[in-house]
Amino acid sequence: MRCPFCCHCETQVMDSRVSDDKDSIRRRRRCLLCDKRFTTYEKVELFFPTVIKKNGSRCDYDVSKLRRSIFIALRKRSVNSDDLEKSVFNIEKLILASGMRDVTTEYIGELVMQELKILDKVAYIRFSSVYKSFKNIDEFIKLIQEVI
């Protein structure tokens, strides 16, 4: 690690600790040349696949879009924010575990439906009706019968 004060390349790690959020490692370092101390943080960098939309265009994965779509389905339902975040985490874990470089919005939508089906049946029906573009009441009835 290069010293931010003198740019010397040799430093010594004085102390390492897991950060409070448990997502990174905090390292206290000392430069072997100028003897100044500084702190660095080490964190895993995740690379999500590119998302291919229905119209064929591509965009970067955006967790806020995923969170927002789940939140809308759960609106006015008695599901707490921790459960919502756990669902987002589960979906992201599946996306990363797939190993795919590109994922479709359909694939993500299917993962959301699987998660909502476990979390809240009404939210699952809400999301499914929009996601699958229900055109008549028969489609709702069929889905409700599957859920019951």
Phi and psi in radians as a Rosetta constraint file:
Dihedral C 1 N 2 CA 2 C 2 CIRCULARHARMONIC -1.358 0.35
Dihedral N 2 CA 2 C 2 N 3 CIRCULARHARMONIC 2.359 0.35
Dihedral C 2 N 3 CA 3 C 3 CIRCULARHARMONIC -1.191 0.35
Dihedral N 3 CA 3 C 3 N 4 CIRCULARHARMONIC 2.267 0.35
Dihedral C 3 N 4 CA 4 C 4 CIRCULARHARMONIC -1.282 0.35
Dihedral N 4 CA 4 C 4 N 5 CIRCULARHARMONIC -0.199 0.35
Dihedral C 4 N 5 CA 5 C 5 CIRCULARHARMONIC -1.656 0.35
Dihedral N 5 CA 5 C 5 N 6 CIRCULARHARMONIC -0.791 0.35
Dihedral C 5 N 6 CA 6 C 6 CIRCULARHARMONIC -2.098 0.35
Dihedral N 6 CA 6 C 6 N 7 CIRCULARHARMONIC -0.051 0.35
Dihedral C 6 N 7 CA 7 C 7 CIRCULARHARMONIC 1.193 0.35
Dihedral N 7 CA 7 C 7 N 8 CIRCULARHARMONIC 0.249 0.35
Dihedral C 7 N 8 CA 8 C 8 CIRCULARHARMONIC -1.207 0.35
Dihedral N 8 CA 8 C 8 N 9 CIRCULARHARMONIC 2.508 0.35
Dihedral C 8 N 9 CA 9 C 9 CIRCULARHARMONIC -1.530 0.35
Dihedral N 9 CA 9 C 9 N 10 CIRCULARHARMONIC -0.164 0.35
Dihedral C 9 N 10 CA 10 C 10 CIRCULARHARMONIC -1.841 0.35
Dihedral N 10 CA 10 C 10 N 11 CIRCULARHARMONIC 2.063 0.35
Dihedral C 10 N 11 CA 11 C 11 CIRCULARHARMONIC -2.293 0.35
Dihedral N 11 CA 11 C 11 N 12 CIRCULARHARMONIC 2.797 0.35
Dihedral C 11 N 12 CA 12 C 12 CIRCULARHARMONIC -2.047 0.35
Dihedral N 12 CA 12 C 12 N 13 CIRCULARHARMONIC 2.355 0.35
Dihedral C 12 N 13 CA 13 C 13 CIRCULARHARMONIC -1.415 0.35
Dihedral N 13 CA 13 C 13 N 14 CIRCULARHARMONIC 2.104 0.35
Dihedral C 13 N 14 CA 14 C 14 CIRCULARHARMONIC -1.586 0.35
Dihedral N 14 CA 14 C 14 N 15 CIRCULARHARMONIC -0.595 0.35
Dihedral C 14 N 15 CA 15 C 15 CIRCULARHARMONIC -2.747 0.35
Dihedral N 15 CA 15 C 15 N 16 CIRCULARHARMONIC 2.459 0.35
Dihedral C 15 N 16 CA 16 C 16 CIRCULARHARMONIC -2.271 0.35
Dihedral N 16 CA 16 C 16 N 17 CIRCULARHARMONIC 2.339 0.35
Dihedral C 16 N 17 CA 17 C 17 CIRCULARHARMONIC -2.520 0.35
Dihedral N 17 CA 17 C 17 N 18 CIRCULARHARMONIC 2.606 0.35
Dihedral C 17 N 18 CA 18 C 18 CIRCULARHARMONIC -1.277 0.35
Dihedral N 18 CA 18 C 18 N 19 CIRCULARHARMONIC 2.358 0.35
Dihedral C 18 N 19 CA 19 C 19 CIRCULARHARMONIC -1.191 0.35
Dihedral N 19 CA 19 C 19 N 20 CIRCULARHARMONIC 2.918 0.35
Dihedral C 19 N 20 CA 20 C 20 CIRCULARHARMONIC -1.033 0.35
Dihedral N 20 CA 20 C 20 N 21 CIRCULARHARMONIC -0.620 0.35
Dihedral C 20 N 21 CA 21 C 21 CIRCULARHARMONIC -1.420 0.35
Dihedral N 21 CA 21 C 21 N 22 CIRCULARHARMONIC -0.056 0.35
Dihedral C 21 N 22 CA 22 C 22 CIRCULARHARMONIC 1.133 0.35
Dihedral N 22 CA 22 C 22 N 23 CIRCULARHARMONIC 0.204 0.35
Dihedral C 22 N 23 CA 23 C 23 CIRCULARHARMONIC -1.808 0.35
Dihedral N 23 CA 23 C 23 N 24 CIRCULARHARMONIC -0.085 0.35
Dihedral C 23 N 24 CA 24 C 24 CIRCULARHARMONIC -2.619 0.35
Dihedral N 24 CA 24 C 24 N 25 CIRCULARHARMONIC 2.942 0.35
Dihedral C 24 N 25 CA 25 C 25 CIRCULARHARMONIC -2.012 0.35
Dihedral N 25 CA 25 C 25 N 26 CIRCULARHARMONIC 2.247 0.35
Dihedral C 25 N 26 CA 26 C 26 CIRCULARHARMONIC -1.675 0.35
Dihedral N 26 CA 26 C 26 N 27 CIRCULARHARMONIC 2.222 0.35
Dihedral C 26 N 27 CA 27 C 27 CIRCULARHARMONIC -2.128 0.35
Dihedral N 27 CA 27 C 27 N 28 CIRCULARHARMONIC 2.258 0.35
Dihedral C 27 N 28 CA 28 C 28 CIRCULARHARMONIC -1.682 0.35
Dihedral N 28 CA 28 C 28 N 29 CIRCULARHARMONIC 2.183 0.35
Dihedral C 28 N 29 CA 29 C 29 CIRCULARHARMONIC -2.147 0.35
Dihedral N 29 CA 29 C 29 N 30 CIRCULARHARMONIC 2.767 0.35
Dihedral C 29 N 30 CA 30 C 30 CIRCULARHARMONIC -2.311 0.35
Dihedral N 30 CA 30 C 30 N 31 CIRCULARHARMONIC 2.306 0.35
Dihedral C 30 N 31 CA 31 C 31 CIRCULARHARMONIC -1.300 0.35
Dihedral N 31 CA 31 C 31 N 32 CIRCULARHARMONIC 2.341 0.35
Dihedral C 31 N 32 CA 32 C 32 CIRCULARHARMONIC -1.389 0.35
Dihedral N 32 CA 32 C 32 N 33 CIRCULARHARMONIC -0.189 0.35
Dihedral C 32 N 33 CA 33 C 33 CIRCULARHARMONIC -1.721 0.35
Dihedral N 33 CA 33 C 33 N 34 CIRCULARHARMONIC -0.989 0.35
Dihedral C 33 N 34 CA 34 C 34 CIRCULARHARMONIC -1.647 0.35
Dihedral N 34 CA 34 C 34 N 35 CIRCULARHARMONIC -0.165 0.35
Dihedral C 34 N 35 CA 35 C 35 CIRCULARHARMONIC 1.203 0.35
Dihedral N 35 CA 35 C 35 N 36 CIRCULARHARMONIC 0.206 0.35
Dihedral C 35 N 36 CA 36 C 36 CIRCULARHARMONIC -1.399 0.35
Dihedral N 36 CA 36 C 36 N 37 CIRCULARHARMONIC 2.685 0.35
Dihedral C 36 N 37 CA 37 C 37 CIRCULARHARMONIC -1.917 0.35
Dihedral N 37 CA 37 C 37 N 38 CIRCULARHARMONIC 2.593 0.35
Dihedral C 37 N 38 CA 38 C 38 CIRCULARHARMONIC -2.683 0.35
Dihedral N 38 CA 38 C 38 N 39 CIRCULARHARMONIC 2.887 0.35
Dihedral C 38 N 39 CA 39 C 39 CIRCULARHARMONIC -2.018 0.35
Dihedral N 39 CA 39 C 39 N 40 CIRCULARHARMONIC 2.417 0.35
Dihedral C 39 N 40 CA 40 C 40 CIRCULARHARMONIC -2.189 0.35
Dihedral N 40 CA 40 C 40 N 41 CIRCULARHARMONIC 2.768 0.35
Dihedral C 40 N 41 CA 41 C 41 CIRCULARHARMONIC -2.185 0.35
Dihedral N 41 CA 41 C 41 N 42 CIRCULARHARMONIC 2.344 0.35
Dihedral C 41 N 42 CA 42 C 42 CIRCULARHARMONIC -1.952 0.35
Dihedral N 42 CA 42 C 42 N 43 CIRCULARHARMONIC 2.225 0.35
Dihedral C 42 N 43 CA 43 C 43 CIRCULARHARMONIC -2.453 0.35
Dihedral N 43 CA 43 C 43 N 44 CIRCULARHARMONIC 2.526 0.35
Dihedral C 43 N 44 CA 44 C 44 CIRCULARHARMONIC -1.217 0.35
Dihedral N 44 CA 44 C 44 N 45 CIRCULARHARMONIC 2.358 0.35
Dihedral C 44 N 45 CA 45 C 45 CIRCULARHARMONIC -1.858 0.35
Dihedral N 45 CA 45 C 45 N 46 CIRCULARHARMONIC 2.062 0.35
Dihedral C 45 N 46 CA 46 C 46 CIRCULARHARMONIC -1.740 0.35
Dihedral N 46 CA 46 C 46 N 47 CIRCULARHARMONIC 2.452 0.35
Dihedral C 46 N 47 CA 47 C 47 CIRCULARHARMONIC -2.026 0.35
Dihedral N 47 CA 47 C 47 N 48 CIRCULARHARMONIC 1.958 0.35
Dihedral C 47 N 48 CA 48 C 48 CIRCULARHARMONIC -1.486 0.35
Dihedral N 48 CA 48 C 48 N 49 CIRCULARHARMONIC 2.657 0.35
Dihedral C 48 N 49 CA 49 C 49 CIRCULARHARMONIC -1.189 0.35
Dihedral N 49 CA 49 C 49 N 50 CIRCULARHARMONIC 2.843 0.35
Dihedral C 49 N 50 CA 50 C 50 CIRCULARHARMONIC -1.308 0.35
Dihedral N 50 CA 50 C 50 N 51 CIRCULARHARMONIC 2.489 0.35
Dihedral C 50 N 51 CA 51 C 51 CIRCULARHARMONIC -1.709 0.35
Dihedral N 51 CA 51 C 51 N 52 CIRCULARHARMONIC 2.266 0.35
Dihedral C 51 N 52 CA 52 C 52 CIRCULARHARMONIC -1.804 0.35
Dihedral N 52 CA 52 C 52 N 53 CIRCULARHARMONIC 2.076 0.35
Dihedral C 52 N 53 CA 53 C 53 CIRCULARHARMONIC -1.379 0.35
Dihedral N 53 CA 53 C 53 N 54 CIRCULARHARMONIC 2.974 0.35
Dihedral C 53 N 54 CA 54 C 54 CIRCULARHARMONIC -1.041 0.35
Dihedral N 54 CA 54 C 54 N 55 CIRCULARHARMONIC -0.571 0.35
Dihedral C 54 N 55 CA 55 C 55 CIRCULARHARMONIC -1.460 0.35
Dihedral N 55 CA 55 C 55 N 56 CIRCULARHARMONIC 0.048 0.35
Dihedral C 55 N 56 CA 56 C 56 CIRCULARHARMONIC 1.631 0.35
Dihedral N 56 CA 56 C 56 N 57 CIRCULARHARMONIC -0.198 0.35
Dihedral C 56 N 57 CA 57 C 57 CIRCULARHARMONIC -1.258 0.35
Dihedral N 57 CA 57 C 57 N 58 CIRCULARHARMONIC 2.773 0.35
Dihedral C 57 N 58 CA 58 C 58 CIRCULARHARMONIC -2.027 0.35
Dihedral N 58 CA 58 C 58 N 59 CIRCULARHARMONIC 2.565 0.35
Dihedral C 58 N 59 CA 59 C 59 CIRCULARHARMONIC -2.608 0.35
Dihedral N 59 CA 59 C 59 N 60 CIRCULARHARMONIC 2.845 0.35
Dihedral C 59 N 60 CA 60 C 60 CIRCULARHARMONIC -1.241 0.35
Dihedral N 60 CA 60 C 60 N 61 CIRCULARHARMONIC 2.611 0.35
Dihedral C 60 N 61 CA 61 C 61 CIRCULARHARMONIC -1.096 0.35
Dihedral N 61 CA 61 C 61 N 62 CIRCULARHARMONIC 2.384 0.35
Dihedral C 61 N 62 CA 62 C 62 CIRCULARHARMONIC -2.328 0.35
Dihedral N 62 CA 62 C 62 N 63 CIRCULARHARMONIC 1.876 0.35
Dihedral C 62 N 63 CA 63 C 63 CIRCULARHARMONIC -1.089 0.35
Dihedral N 63 CA 63 C 63 N 64 CIRCULARHARMONIC -0.498 0.35
Dihedral C 63 N 64 CA 64 C 64 CIRCULARHARMONIC -1.141 0.35
Dihedral N 64 CA 64 C 64 N 65 CIRCULARHARMONIC -0.568 0.35
Dihedral C 64 N 65 CA 65 C 65 CIRCULARHARMONIC -1.176 0.35
Dihedral N 65 CA 65 C 65 N 66 CIRCULARHARMONIC -0.735 0.35
Dihedral C 65 N 66 CA 66 C 66 CIRCULARHARMONIC -1.087 0.35
Dihedral N 66 CA 66 C 66 N 67 CIRCULARHARMONIC -0.856 0.35
Dihedral C 66 N 67 CA 67 C 67 CIRCULARHARMONIC -1.048 0.35
Dihedral N 67 CA 67 C 67 N 68 CIRCULARHARMONIC -0.754 0.35
Dihedral C 67 N 68 CA 68 C 68 CIRCULARHARMONIC -1.128 0.35
Dihedral N 68 CA 68 C 68 N 69 CIRCULARHARMONIC -0.724 0.35
Dihedral C 68 N 69 CA 69 C 69 CIRCULARHARMONIC -1.176 0.35
Dihedral N 69 CA 69 C 69 N 70 CIRCULARHARMONIC -0.654 0.35
Dihedral C 69 N 70 CA 70 C 70 CIRCULARHARMONIC -1.211 0.35
Dihedral N 70 CA 70 C 70 N 71 CIRCULARHARMONIC -0.724 0.35
Dihedral C 70 N 71 CA 71 C 71 CIRCULARHARMONIC -1.053 0.35
Dihedral N 71 CA 71 C 71 N 72 CIRCULARHARMONIC -0.744 0.35
Dihedral C 71 N 72 CA 72 C 72 CIRCULARHARMONIC -1.096 0.35
Dihedral N 72 CA 72 C 72 N 73 CIRCULARHARMONIC -0.750 0.35
Dihedral C 72 N 73 CA 73 C 73 CIRCULARHARMONIC -1.116 0.35
Dihedral N 73 CA 73 C 73 N 74 CIRCULARHARMONIC -0.557 0.35
Dihedral C 73 N 74 CA 74 C 74 CIRCULARHARMONIC -1.578 0.35
Dihedral N 74 CA 74 C 74 N 75 CIRCULARHARMONIC -0.011 0.35
Dihedral C 74 N 75 CA 75 C 75 CIRCULARHARMONIC -0.959 0.35
Dihedral N 75 CA 75 C 75 N 76 CIRCULARHARMONIC 2.315 0.35
Dihedral C 75 N 76 CA 76 C 76 CIRCULARHARMONIC 1.117 0.35
Dihedral N 76 CA 76 C 76 N 77 CIRCULARHARMONIC 0.411 0.35
Dihedral C 76 N 77 CA 77 C 77 CIRCULARHARMONIC -1.889 0.35
Dihedral N 77 CA 77 C 77 N 78 CIRCULARHARMONIC 2.707 0.35
Dihedral C 77 N 78 CA 78 C 78 CIRCULARHARMONIC -1.540 0.35
Dihedral N 78 CA 78 C 78 N 79 CIRCULARHARMONIC 1.093 0.35
Dihedral C 78 N 79 CA 79 C 79 CIRCULARHARMONIC -2.111 0.35
Dihedral N 79 CA 79 C 79 N 80 CIRCULARHARMONIC 2.225 0.35
Dihedral C 79 N 80 CA 80 C 80 CIRCULARHARMONIC -1.414 0.35
Dihedral N 80 CA 80 C 80 N 81 CIRCULARHARMONIC 2.898 0.35
Dihedral C 80 N 81 CA 81 C 81 CIRCULARHARMONIC -1.165 0.35
Dihedral N 81 CA 81 C 81 N 82 CIRCULARHARMONIC -0.484 0.35
Dihedral C 81 N 82 CA 82 C 82 CIRCULARHARMONIC -1.119 0.35
Dihedral N 82 CA 82 C 82 N 83 CIRCULARHARMONIC -0.694 0.35
Dihedral C 82 N 83 CA 83 C 83 CIRCULARHARMONIC -1.178 0.35
Dihedral N 83 CA 83 C 83 N 84 CIRCULARHARMONIC -0.649 0.35
Dihedral C 83 N 84 CA 84 C 84 CIRCULARHARMONIC -1.083 0.35
Dihedral N 84 CA 84 C 84 N 85 CIRCULARHARMONIC -0.816 0.35
Dihedral C 84 N 85 CA 85 C 85 CIRCULARHARMONIC -1.142 0.35
Dihedral N 85 CA 85 C 85 N 86 CIRCULARHARMONIC -0.626 0.35
Dihedral C 85 N 86 CA 86 C 86 CIRCULARHARMONIC -1.117 0.35
Dihedral N 86 CA 86 C 86 N 87 CIRCULARHARMONIC -0.692 0.35
Dihedral C 86 N 87 CA 87 C 87 CIRCULARHARMONIC -1.121 0.35
Dihedral N 87 CA 87 C 87 N 88 CIRCULARHARMONIC -0.767 0.35
Dihedral C 87 N 88 CA 88 C 88 CIRCULARHARMONIC -1.050 0.35
Dihedral N 88 CA 88 C 88 N 89 CIRCULARHARMONIC -0.787 0.35
Dihedral C 88 N 89 CA 89 C 89 CIRCULARHARMONIC -1.045 0.35
Dihedral N 89 CA 89 C 89 N 90 CIRCULARHARMONIC -0.783 0.35
Dihedral C 89 N 90 CA 90 C 90 CIRCULARHARMONIC -1.066 0.35
Dihedral N 90 CA 90 C 90 N 91 CIRCULARHARMONIC -0.745 0.35
Dihedral C 90 N 91 CA 91 C 91 CIRCULARHARMONIC -1.153 0.35
Dihedral N 91 CA 91 C 91 N 92 CIRCULARHARMONIC -0.783 0.35
Dihedral C 91 N 92 CA 92 C 92 CIRCULARHARMONIC -1.094 0.35
Dihedral N 92 CA 92 C 92 N 93 CIRCULARHARMONIC -0.659 0.35
Dihedral C 92 N 93 CA 93 C 93 CIRCULARHARMONIC -1.066 0.35
Dihedral N 93 CA 93 C 93 N 94 CIRCULARHARMONIC -0.736 0.35
Dihedral C 93 N 94 CA 94 C 94 CIRCULARHARMONIC -1.172 0.35
Dihedral N 94 CA 94 C 94 N 95 CIRCULARHARMONIC -0.682 0.35
Dihedral C 94 N 95 CA 95 C 95 CIRCULARHARMONIC -1.101 0.35
Dihedral N 95 CA 95 C 95 N 96 CIRCULARHARMONIC -0.816 0.35
Dihedral C 95 N 96 CA 96 C 96 CIRCULARHARMONIC -1.148 0.35
Dihedral N 96 CA 96 C 96 N 97 CIRCULARHARMONIC -0.707 0.35
Dihedral C 96 N 97 CA 97 C 97 CIRCULARHARMONIC -1.172 0.35
Dihedral N 97 CA 97 C 97 N 98 CIRCULARHARMONIC -0.396 0.35
Dihedral C 97 N 98 CA 98 C 98 CIRCULARHARMONIC -1.115 0.35
Dihedral N 98 CA 98 C 98 N 99 CIRCULARHARMONIC -0.484 0.35
Dihedral C 98 N 99 CA 99 C 99 CIRCULARHARMONIC 1.273 0.35
Dihedral N 99 CA 99 C 99 N 100 CIRCULARHARMONIC 0.091 0.35
Dihedral C 99 N 100 CA 100 C 100 CIRCULARHARMONIC -1.343 0.35
Dihedral N 100 CA 100 C 100 N 101 CIRCULARHARMONIC 2.518 0.35
Dihedral C 100 N 101 CA 101 C 101 CIRCULARHARMONIC -1.428 0.35
Dihedral N 101 CA 101 C 101 N 102 CIRCULARHARMONIC -0.490 0.35
Dihedral C 101 N 102 CA 102 C 102 CIRCULARHARMONIC -2.261 0.35
Dihedral N 102 CA 102 C 102 N 103 CIRCULARHARMONIC 2.426 0.35
Dihedral C 102 N 103 CA 103 C 103 CIRCULARHARMONIC -2.260 0.35
Dihedral N 103 CA 103 C 103 N 104 CIRCULARHARMONIC 2.599 0.35
Dihedral C 103 N 104 CA 104 C 104 CIRCULARHARMONIC -1.585 0.35
Dihedral N 104 CA 104 C 104 N 105 CIRCULARHARMONIC 2.778 0.35
Dihedral C 104 N 105 CA 105 C 105 CIRCULARHARMONIC -1.118 0.35
Dihedral N 105 CA 105 C 105 N 106 CIRCULARHARMONIC -0.491 0.35
Dihedral C 105 N 106 CA 106 C 106 CIRCULARHARMONIC -1.122 0.35
Dihedral N 106 CA 106 C 106 N 107 CIRCULARHARMONIC -0.735 0.35
Dihedral C 106 N 107 CA 107 C 107 CIRCULARHARMONIC -1.071 0.35
Dihedral N 107 CA 107 C 107 N 108 CIRCULARHARMONIC -0.809 0.35
Dihedral C 107 N 108 CA 108 C 108 CIRCULARHARMONIC -1.113 0.35
Dihedral N 108 CA 108 C 108 N 109 CIRCULARHARMONIC -0.727 0.35
Dihedral C 108 N 109 CA 109 C 109 CIRCULARHARMONIC -1.046 0.35
Dihedral N 109 CA 109 C 109 N 110 CIRCULARHARMONIC -0.707 0.35
Dihedral C 109 N 110 CA 110 C 110 CIRCULARHARMONIC -1.117 0.35
Dihedral N 110 CA 110 C 110 N 111 CIRCULARHARMONIC -0.697 0.35
Dihedral C 110 N 111 CA 111 C 111 CIRCULARHARMONIC -1.124 0.35
Dihedral N 111 CA 111 C 111 N 112 CIRCULARHARMONIC -0.704 0.35
Dihedral C 111 N 112 CA 112 C 112 CIRCULARHARMONIC -1.092 0.35
Dihedral N 112 CA 112 C 112 N 113 CIRCULARHARMONIC -0.773 0.35
Dihedral C 112 N 113 CA 113 C 113 CIRCULARHARMONIC -1.076 0.35
Dihedral N 113 CA 113 C 113 N 114 CIRCULARHARMONIC -0.742 0.35
Dihedral C 113 N 114 CA 114 C 114 CIRCULARHARMONIC -1.035 0.35
Dihedral N 114 CA 114 C 114 N 115 CIRCULARHARMONIC -0.764 0.35
Dihedral C 114 N 115 CA 115 C 115 CIRCULARHARMONIC -1.200 0.35
Dihedral N 115 CA 115 C 115 N 116 CIRCULARHARMONIC -0.750 0.35
Dihedral C 115 N 116 CA 116 C 116 CIRCULARHARMONIC -1.165 0.35
Dihedral N 116 CA 116 C 116 N 117 CIRCULARHARMONIC -0.582 0.35
Dihedral C 116 N 117 CA 117 C 117 CIRCULARHARMONIC -1.062 0.35
Dihedral N 117 CA 117 C 117 N 118 CIRCULARHARMONIC -0.601 0.35
Dihedral C 117 N 118 CA 118 C 118 CIRCULARHARMONIC -1.382 0.35
Dihedral N 118 CA 118 C 118 N 119 CIRCULARHARMONIC -0.720 0.35
Dihedral C 118 N 119 CA 119 C 119 CIRCULARHARMONIC -1.319 0.35
Dihedral N 119 CA 119 C 119 N 120 CIRCULARHARMONIC -0.838 0.35
Dihedral C 119 N 120 CA 120 C 120 CIRCULARHARMONIC -2.800 0.35
Dihedral N 120 CA 120 C 120 N 121 CIRCULARHARMONIC 2.025 0.35
Dihedral C 120 N 121 CA 121 C 121 CIRCULARHARMONIC -1.122 0.35
Dihedral N 121 CA 121 C 121 N 122 CIRCULARHARMONIC -0.674 0.35
Dihedral C 121 N 122 CA 122 C 122 CIRCULARHARMONIC -1.141 0.35
Dihedral N 122 CA 122 C 122 N 123 CIRCULARHARMONIC -0.760 0.35
Dihedral C 122 N 123 CA 123 C 123 CIRCULARHARMONIC -1.089 0.35
Dihedral N 123 CA 123 C 123 N 124 CIRCULARHARMONIC -0.650 0.35
Dihedral C 123 N 124 CA 124 C 124 CIRCULARHARMONIC -1.052 0.35
Dihedral N 124 CA 124 C 124 N 125 CIRCULARHARMONIC -0.795 0.35
Dihedral C 124 N 125 CA 125 C 125 CIRCULARHARMONIC -1.159 0.35
Dihedral N 125 CA 125 C 125 N 126 CIRCULARHARMONIC -0.732 0.35
Dihedral C 125 N 126 CA 126 C 126 CIRCULARHARMONIC -1.016 0.35
Dihedral N 126 CA 126 C 126 N 127 CIRCULARHARMONIC -0.922 0.35
Dihedral C 126 N 127 CA 127 C 127 CIRCULARHARMONIC -1.084 0.35
Dihedral N 127 CA 127 C 127 N 128 CIRCULARHARMONIC -0.787 0.35
Dihedral C 127 N 128 CA 128 C 128 CIRCULARHARMONIC -1.064 0.35
Dihedral N 128 CA 128 C 128 N 129 CIRCULARHARMONIC -0.691 0.35
Dihedral C 128 N 129 CA 129 C 129 CIRCULARHARMONIC -1.136 0.35
Dihedral N 129 CA 129 C 129 N 130 CIRCULARHARMONIC -0.627 0.35
Dihedral C 129 N 130 CA 130 C 130 CIRCULARHARMONIC -1.376 0.35
Dihedral N 130 CA 130 C 130 N 131 CIRCULARHARMONIC -0.806 0.35
Dihedral C 130 N 131 CA 131 C 131 CIRCULARHARMONIC -1.063 0.35
Dihedral N 131 CA 131 C 131 N 132 CIRCULARHARMONIC -0.722 0.35
Dihedral C 131 N 132 CA 132 C 132 CIRCULARHARMONIC -1.616 0.35
Dihedral N 132 CA 132 C 132 N 133 CIRCULARHARMONIC 0.069 0.35
Dihedral C 132 N 133 CA 133 C 133 CIRCULARHARMONIC 0.908 0.35
Dihedral N 133 CA 133 C 133 N 134 CIRCULARHARMONIC 1.010 0.35
Dihedral C 133 N 134 CA 134 C 134 CIRCULARHARMONIC -0.972 0.35
Dihedral N 134 CA 134 C 134 N 135 CIRCULARHARMONIC 2.394 0.35
Dihedral C 134 N 135 CA 135 C 135 CIRCULARHARMONIC -1.918 0.35
Dihedral N 135 CA 135 C 135 N 136 CIRCULARHARMONIC -0.299 0.35
Dihedral C 135 N 136 CA 136 C 136 CIRCULARHARMONIC -2.634 0.35
Dihedral N 136 CA 136 C 136 N 137 CIRCULARHARMONIC 2.975 0.35
Dihedral C 136 N 137 CA 137 C 137 CIRCULARHARMONIC -1.142 0.35
Dihedral N 137 CA 137 C 137 N 138 CIRCULARHARMONIC -0.504 0.35
Dihedral C 137 N 138 CA 138 C 138 CIRCULARHARMONIC -1.046 0.35
Dihedral N 138 CA 138 C 138 N 139 CIRCULARHARMONIC -0.627 0.35
Dihedral C 138 N 139 CA 139 C 139 CIRCULARHARMONIC -1.161 0.35
Dihedral N 139 CA 139 C 139 N 140 CIRCULARHARMONIC -0.658 0.35
Dihedral C 139 N 140 CA 140 C 140 CIRCULARHARMONIC -1.118 0.35
Dihedral N 140 CA 140 C 140 N 141 CIRCULARHARMONIC -0.810 0.35
Dihedral C 140 N 141 CA 141 C 141 CIRCULARHARMONIC -1.045 0.35
Dihedral N 141 CA 141 C 141 N 142 CIRCULARHARMONIC -0.779 0.35
Dihedral C 141 N 142 CA 142 C 142 CIRCULARHARMONIC -1.064 0.35
Dihedral N 142 CA 142 C 142 N 143 CIRCULARHARMONIC -0.781 0.35
Dihedral C 142 N 143 CA 143 C 143 CIRCULARHARMONIC -1.154 0.35
Dihedral N 143 CA 143 C 143 N 144 CIRCULARHARMONIC -0.735 0.35
Dihedral C 143 N 144 CA 144 C 144 CIRCULARHARMONIC -1.092 0.35
Dihedral N 144 CA 144 C 144 N 145 CIRCULARHARMONIC -0.701 0.35
Dihedral C 144 N 145 CA 145 C 145 CIRCULARHARMONIC -1.119 0.35
Dihedral N 145 CA 145 C 145 N 146 CIRCULARHARMONIC -0.618 0.35
Dihedral C 145 N 146 CA 146 C 146 CIRCULARHARMONIC -1.156 0.35
Dihedral N 146 CA 146 C 146 N 147 CIRCULARHARMONIC -0.624 0.35
Dihedral C 146 N 147 CA 147 C 147 CIRCULARHARMONIC -1.331 0.35
Dihedral N 147 CA 147 C 147 N 148 CIRCULARHARMONIC -0.599 0.35
